[in-house]
Amino acid sequence: MKYNTQNDLKNKEYNMLNHKNEFINKEIPKNVIIYGGTGQSLQSKPIIESYGSRVIAIIDDTPNLRSPFPNIPIFYGYENFMKYYKTKKFSKVGFCIAIGNPNGYIRVCLHDTLKKDGFVPISIAHQTAWINEDTIIGDGIQVMAKAIICAKVNIGKECIISTAASIGHECILHDGVEIGPNSTLGGIVEIGFNTWTGMGSIILPRLKIGRNVLVGAGAVVTRDVPDGMTVFGNPARPLIKRGL
């Protein structure tokens, strides 16, 4: 499958503010496909199964990649999967896109394609995650073990909240964001489209982090970060501007 580039996406608005809070305790289809057959899928599959659903297929765009799970077939490319899928009679199939950042924009593109083709986006959370009841969450969210999401947080579609990450009150995460393991966002932080915070990073309250930003592992962000920057260190400082 060909993906839109970040240049194609940079002028498109991904507005999460109108998503309904249908995430907590939401039922998901009994049959689910996972797009992505590497590390993120290893974390997502057990959570999907904890909802009483089963993974029926893996899709990946890496040639000759083996399925990470015994007895679950893997298909190279979406088109090959669709040839198989059309021979089956599944009534309703959910999807989980297990592709980590810096490819959040790919998750968003795939999300739109799969949804258009009739598949159902699912949002999942590990049973040890804590999510405040007034959280507003878009479709396709993955919340890993021991993550904490505090009051009045607003999260767009296809975001990943990694293990033991902490999202402070009134934060806004735009589409395609990934918050790395043990990362901490202070209150009232805004994170732009396709941005990735590395493991153990800290973002102080009331800051705005732009689109397509990479916050390095262990960085402590003390000021706003413009679009397309990579920052690292304590206090965080610019390393290089990423392509938009």
Secondary structure by P-SEA (a helix, b strand, c coil): ccccccccccccccccccccccccccccccbbbbccccaaaaaaaaaaaaacccccbbbbcccccccccccbbbbccaaaaaaaaaaccccbbbbbbcccccaaaaaaaaaaaaaaabbbbbbbbccccccccccccccbbbbccbbbbccbbbbccccccccbbbbccbbbbccbbbbcccbbbccbbbbccbbbbccbbbbccbbbbbcbbbbccbbbbccccccbbbbbcccbbbcccccc
